Every structure is written in structure tokens, then in C-alpha cells.
């Protein structure tokens, strides 16, 4: 179920967001939602090519497994 979020922005930001939303024929809320999701996909998630590289990097996977084992044993320290 959709949730309502209140966002406080200054007048200049509002005008900028509104202008871009109008150019893209979107509502302001749809523009903000779409821009936020795009930002997350581009900056926080691994794309399919990066994931393929990670999966096929044996040395990296061994290191990750050792790290998980050490963490489970509470070996080492968090830096």
C-alpha cells in the first residue's frame, strides 16, 4: 500500500524539480520517486556485469568466505 511522505525543500529546489517533472510530463512526486530509484540503482546496487565479475573471481570469493567464517567465530576486529 502506498505511503505518503512529506518533504520540505526550498523554493529554488522546488522550481528546479517542478521544471524537470513538467519537461518529462510527470507529476512532481513521480519525478522525485523515479529520480531517487534511479540514483539507488546507479550508486548502491551492483549491475549484472559487476556481479558476474564478482561471482567468477575465485580469490575474492575465498576472501569473503574466510571473512564470514572469522566473523562467525568472532575472530578479528571491526575497523
C-alpha positions as CSV (number, residue, x, y, z in Angstrom):
1,X,0.0,0.0,0.0
2,X,1.4,3.4,-0.9
3,X,2.7,5.7,1.8
4,X,2.6,9.5,2.0
5,X,5.9,11.3,2.7
6,X,6.2,15.0,3.5
7,X,9.3,16.6,2.0
8,X,10.5,20.1,2.9
9,X,12.6,21.8,0.1
10,X,13.4,25.4,-0.5
11,X,11.7,27.4,-3.3
12,X,14.7,27.1,-5.7
13,X,14.8,23.3,-5.4
14,X,11.1,23.1,-5.8
15,X,11.2,25.2,-9.0
16,X,14.0,23.0,-10.4
17,X,12.2,19.7,-9.5
18,X,8.9,21.0,-10.9
19,X,10.5,22.2,-14.1
20,X,12.2,18.9,-14.8
21,X,9.0,17.0,-13.9
22,X,7.0,19.1,-16.3
23,X,9.5,18.5,-19.1
24,X,9.3,14.8,-18.5
25,X,5.5,15.0,-18.3
26,X,5.5,13.6,-14.8
27,X,3.9,14.7,-11.5
28,X,6.4,16.2,-9.0
29,X,6.0,13.2,-6.7
30,X,6.6,10.7,-9.6
31,X,9.7,12.6,-10.7
32,X,11.1,12.5,-7.1
33,X,10.3,8.8,-6.8
34,X,11.8,7.9,-10.2
35,X,14.9,10.1,-9.7
36,X,15.5,8.5,-6.2
37,X,15.1,5.0,-7.5
38,X,17.5,5.7,-10.4
39,X,20.1,7.1,-8.0
40,X,19.9,4.0,-5.9
41,X,20.2,1.6,-8.9
42,X,23.2,3.5,-10.2
43,X,25.0,4.1,-7.0
44,X,24.0,1.4,-4.5
45,X,23.3,-1.7,-6.5
46,X,25.7,-3.9,-8.4
47,X,24.9,-4.2,-12.1
48,X,24.8,-7.6,-13.9
49,X,28.4,-7.2,-15.3
50,X,29.9,-6.3,-11.9
51,X,28.0,-9.2,-10.3
52,X,29.3,-11.6,-13.0
53,X,32.8,-10.4,-12.3
54,X,32.4,-10.9,-8.5
55,X,30.9,-14.4,-8.9
56,X,33.8,-15.6,-11.1
57,X,36.6,-14.0,-9.0
58,X,37.8,-17.1,-7.1
59,X,40.3,-15.1,-4.9
60,X,37.6,-12.6,-3.9
61,X,35.1,-15.3,-3.1
62,X,37.7,-17.2,-0.9
63,X,38.4,-14.0,0.9
64,X,34.7,-13.3,1.5
65,X,34.2,-16.9,2.8
66,X,37.2,-16.5,5.2
67,X,35.8,-13.2,6.4
68,X,32.4,-14.8,7.1
69,X,34.0,-17.7,8.9
70,X,36.1,-15.3,11.0
71,X,33.1,-13.2,11.8
72,X,31.1,-16.3,12.9
73,X,34.0,-17.2,15.2
74,X,34.2,-13.6,16.4
75,X,37.8,-13.6,15.2
76,X,39.4,-10.3,14.3
77,X,38.1,-6.8,14.9
78,X,35.7,-4.4,13.2
79,X,37.5,-1.5,11.8
